[in-house]
Amino acid sequence: MSAPTGDQAGGFSTGASQVDTDPTAGASAGRSVGDIVGDIARDLSTLVRQELDLAKTEAKQQAAKAGKGAGLLGGAGVAALLMLIFVSLALTYLLDNVMPVELAALLVGLIWAVAAAVLGLAGKKRLQQTEPQLPTTQRTLKEDAQWAKAQKNS
């Protein structure tokens, strides 16, 4: 019994193993029911293994995207901490200067506030681009379920 390609199997994904649905194919080859059941079990095992590999690959890709976004948000946190430190230092050191204390503290604080906002927005945007749903795996699992129903009904 040969496994048809994606084109022969009515558009099923190439990641899924396919089995002929013609009930007379096994009979013409003189194969026993046990051989056919063994082939189905092997094909099902291969299919499950391939689906797990696909899910792992997709999860790694999405985790990498999320990691980059989380890194940018971490940078925003560091910038916010530095903002507090420099605002405090500016207030302390500028008390002795000619410049009004309020103006100097405001200037340093605004610079770090802008840096924190830019990093925070960039991190948020990166996190929104991730797809935790694993769409390719979901699609192929649905195709596999349809294939299994077709095998059961034939």
MODELLER restraints for C-alpha pairs under 7 A, 6 or more apart:
rsr = mdl.restraints
at = mdl.atoms
rsr.add(forms.Gaussian(group=physical.xy_distance, feature=features.Distance(at['CA:1:A'], at['CA:26:A']), mean=6.98, stdev=0.5))
rsr.add(forms.Gaussian(group=physical.xy_distance, feature=features.Distance(at['CA:3:A'], at['CA:18:A']), mean=5.37, stdev=0.5))
rsr.add(forms.Gaussian(group=physical.xy_distance, feature=features.Distance(at['CA:3:A'], at['CA:19:A']), mean=5.32, stdev=0.5))
rsr.add(forms.Gaussian(group=physical.xy_distance, feature=features.Distance(at['CA:3:A'], at['CA:20:A']), mean=6.61, stdev=0.5))
rsr.add(forms.Gaussian(group=physical.xy_distance, feature=features.Distance(at['CA:4:A'], at['CA:18:A']), mean=6.20, stdev=0.5))
rsr.add(forms.Gaussian(group=physical.xy_distance, feature=features.Distance(at['CA:6:A'], at['CA:12:A']), mean=5.33, stdev=0.5))
rsr.add(forms.Gaussian(group=physical.xy_distance, feature=features.Distance(at['CA:6:A'], at['CA:13:A']), mean=5.90, stdev=0.5))
rsr.add(forms.Gaussian(group=physical.xy_distance, feature=features.Distance(at['CA:6:A'], at['CA:14:A']), mean=5.36, stdev=0.5))
rsr.add(forms.Gaussian(group=physical.xy_distance, feature=features.Distance(at['CA:12:A'], at['CA:143:A']), mean=6.61, stdev=0.5))
rsr.add(forms.Gaussian(group=physical.xy_distance, feature=features.Distance(at['CA:13:A'], at['CA:140:A']), mean=6.63, stdev=0.5))
rsr.add(forms.Gaussian(group=physical.xy_distance, feature=features.Distance(at['CA:15:A'], at['CA:50:A']), mean=6.55, stdev=0.5))
rsr.add(forms.Gaussian(group=physical.xy_distance, feature=features.Distance(at['CA:16:A'], at['CA:47:A']), mean=5.63, stdev=0.5))
rsr.add(forms.Gaussian(group=physical.xy_distance, feature=features.Distance(at['CA:16:A'], at['CA:144:A']), mean=6.99, stdev=0.5))
rsr.add(forms.Gaussian(group=physical.xy_distance, feature=features.Distance(at['CA:17:A'], at['CA:43:A']), mean=6.27, stdev=0.5))
rsr.add(forms.Gaussian(group=physical.xy_distance, feature=features.Distance(at['CA:17:A'], at['CA:47:A']), mean=5.58, stdev=0.5))
rsr.add(forms.Gaussian(group=physical.xy_distance, feature=features.Distance(at['CA:21:A'], at['CA:151:A']), mean=6.63, stdev=0.5))
rsr.add(forms.Gaussian(group=physical.xy_distance, feature=features.Distance(at['CA:51:A'], at['CA:137:A']), mean=6.83, stdev=0.5))
rsr.add(forms.Gaussian(group=physical.xy_distance, feature=features.Distance(at['CA:54:A'], at['CA:137:A']), mean=6.33, stdev=0.5))
rsr.add(forms.Gaussian(group=physical.xy_distance, feature=features.Distance(at['CA:55:A'], at['CA:137:A']), mean=5.78, stdev=0.5))
rsr.add(forms.Gaussian(group=physical.xy_distance, feature=features.Distance(at['CA:58:A'], at['CA:134:A']), mean=6.06, stdev=0.5))
rsr.add(forms.Gaussian(group=physical.xy_distance, feature=features.Distance(at['CA:59:A'], at['CA:134:A']), mean=6.94, stdev=0.5))
rsr.add(forms.Gaussian(group=physical.xy_distance, feature=features.Distance(at['CA:62:A'], at['CA:130:A']), mean=5.78, stdev=0.5))
rsr.add(forms.Gaussian(group=physical.xy_distance, feature=features.Distance(at['CA:62:A'], at['CA:131:A']), mean=6.36, stdev=0.5))
rsr.add(forms.Gaussian(group=physical.xy_distance, feature=features.Distance(at['CA:62:A'], at['CA:132:A']), mean=6.48, stdev=0.5))
rsr.add(forms.Gaussian(group=physical.xy_distance, feature=features.Distance(at['CA:65:A'], at['CA:130:A']), mean=6.05, stdev=0.5))
rsr.add(forms.Gaussian(group=physical.xy_distance, feature=features.Distance(at['CA:66:A'], at['CA:127:A']), mean=5.44, stdev=0.5))
rsr.add(forms.Gaussian(group=physical.xy_distance, feature=features.Distance(at['CA:66:A'], at['CA:130:A']), mean=6.31, stdev=0.5))
rsr.add(forms.Gaussian(group=physical.xy_distance, feature=features.Distance(at['CA:69:A'], at['CA:123:A']), mean=4.36, stdev=0.5))
rsr.add(forms.Gaussian(group=physical.xy_distance, feature=features.Distance(at['CA:69:A'], at['CA:124:A']), mean=6.56, stdev=0.5))
rsr.add(forms.Gaussian(group=physical.xy_distance, feature=features.Distance(at['CA:69:A'], at['CA:126:A']), mean=4.81, stdev=0.5))
rsr.add(forms.Gaussian(group=physical.xy_distance, feature=features.Distance(at['CA:69:A'], at['CA:127:A']), mean=4.97, stdev=0.5))
rsr.add(forms.Gaussian(group=physical.xy_distance, feature=features.Distance(at['CA:70:A'], at['CA:123:A']), mean=6.36, stdev=0.5))
rsr.add(forms.Gaussian(group=physical.xy_distance, feature=features.Distance(at['CA:72:A'], at['CA:119:A']), mean=5.79, stdev=0.5))
rsr.add(forms.Gaussian(group=physical.xy_distance, feature=features.Distance(at['CA:72:A'], at['CA:120:A']), mean=6.71, stdev=0.5))
rsr.add(forms.Gaussian(group=physical.xy_distance, feature=features.Distance(at['CA:72:A'], at['CA:122:A']), mean=6.74, stdev=0.5))
rsr.add(forms.Gaussian(group=physical.xy_distance, feature=features.Distance(at['CA:72:A'], at['CA:123:A']), mean=4.63, stdev=0.5))
rsr.add(forms.Gaussian(group=physical.xy_distance, feature=features.Distance(at['CA:73:A'], at['CA:119:A']), mean=6.44, stdev=0.5))
rsr.add(forms.Gaussian(group=physical.xy_distance, feature=features.Distance(at['CA:73:A'], at['CA:120:A']), mean=5.30, stdev=0.5))
rsr.add(forms.Gaussian(group=physical.xy_distance, feature=features.Distance(at['CA:73:A'], at['CA:123:A']), mean=5.03, stdev=0.5))
rsr.add(forms.Gaussian(group=physical.xy_distance, feature=features.Distance(at['CA:75:A'], at['CA:119:A']), mean=6.43, stdev=0.5))
rsr.add(forms.Gaussian(group=physical.xy_distance, feature=features.Distance(at['CA:76:A'], at['CA:116:A']), mean=4.62, stdev=0.5))
rsr.add(forms.Gaussian(group=physical.xy_distance, feature=features.Distance(at['CA:76:A'], at['CA:119:A']), mean=4.97, stdev=0.5))
rsr.add(forms.Gaussian(group=physical.xy_distance, feature=features.Distance(at['CA:76:A'], at['CA:120:A']), mean=5.19, stdev=0.5))
rsr.add(forms.Gaussian(group=physical.xy_distance, feature=features.Distance(at['CA:79:A'], at['CA:112:A']), mean=6.28, stdev=0.5))
rsr.add(forms.Gaussian(group=physical.xy_distance, feature=features.Distance(at['CA:79:A'], at['CA:115:A']), mean=6.47, stdev=0.5))
rsr.add(forms.Gaussian(group=physical.xy_distance, feature=features.Distance(at['CA:79:A'], at['CA:116:A']), mean=5.21, stdev=0.5))
rsr.add(forms.Gaussian(group=physical.xy_distance, feature=features.Distance(at['CA:80:A'], at['CA:112:A']), mean=6.76, stdev=0.5))
rsr.add(forms.Gaussian(group=physical.xy_distance, feature=features.Distance(at['CA:80:A'], at['CA:113:A']), mean=6.92, stdev=0.5))
rsr.add(forms.Gaussian(group=physical.xy_distance, feature=features.Distance(at['CA:80:A'], at['CA:116:A']), mean=5.66, stdev=0.5))
rsr.add(forms.Gaussian(group=physical.xy_distance, feature=features.Distance(at['CA:83:A'], at['CA:109:A']), mean=5.74, stdev=0.5))
rsr.add(forms.Gaussian(group=physical.xy_distance, feature=features.Distance(at['CA:83:A'], at['CA:112:A']), mean=4.85, stdev=0.5))
rsr.add(forms.Gaussian(group=physical.xy_distance, feature=features.Distance(at['CA:83:A'], at['CA:113:A']), mean=6.67, stdev=0.5))
rsr.add(forms.Gaussian(group=physical.xy_distance, feature=features.Distance(at['CA:86:A'], at['CA:108:A']), mean=6.61, stdev=0.5))
rsr.add(forms.Gaussian(group=physical.xy_distance, feature=features.Distance(at['CA:87:A'], at['CA:105:A']), mean=5.36, stdev=0.5))
rsr.add(forms.Gaussian(group=physical.xy_distance, feature=features.Distance(at['CA:87:A'], at['CA:108:A']), mean=6.14, stdev=0.5))
rsr.add(forms.Gaussian(group=physical.xy_distance, feature=features.Distance(at['CA:87:A'], at['CA:109:A']), mean=5.41, stdev=0.5))
rsr.add(forms.Gaussian(group=physical.xy_distance, feature=features.Distance(at['CA:90:A'], at['CA:104:A']), mean=6.47, stdev=0.5))
rsr.add(forms.Gaussian(group=physical.xy_distance, feature=features.Distance(at['CA:90:A'], at['CA:105:A']), mean=5.19, stdev=0.5))
rsr.add(forms.Gaussian(group=physical.xy_distance, feature=features.Distance(at['CA:91:A'], at['CA:101:A']), mean=6.06, stdev=0.5))
rsr.add(forms.Gaussian(group=physical.xy_distance, feature=features.Distance(at['CA:91:A'], at['CA:105:A']), mean=5.55, stdev=0.5))
rsr.add(forms.Gaussian(group=physical.xy_distance, feature=features.Distance(at['CA:94:A'], at['CA:101:A']), mean=5.45, stdev=0.5))
rsr.add(forms.Gaussian(group=physical.xy_distance, feature=features.Distance(at['CA:94:A'], at['CA:104:A']), mean=6.83, stdev=0.5))
rsr.add(forms.Gaussian(group=physical.xy_distance, feature=features.Distance(at['CA:95:A'], at['CA:101:A']), mean=5.62, stdev=0.5))
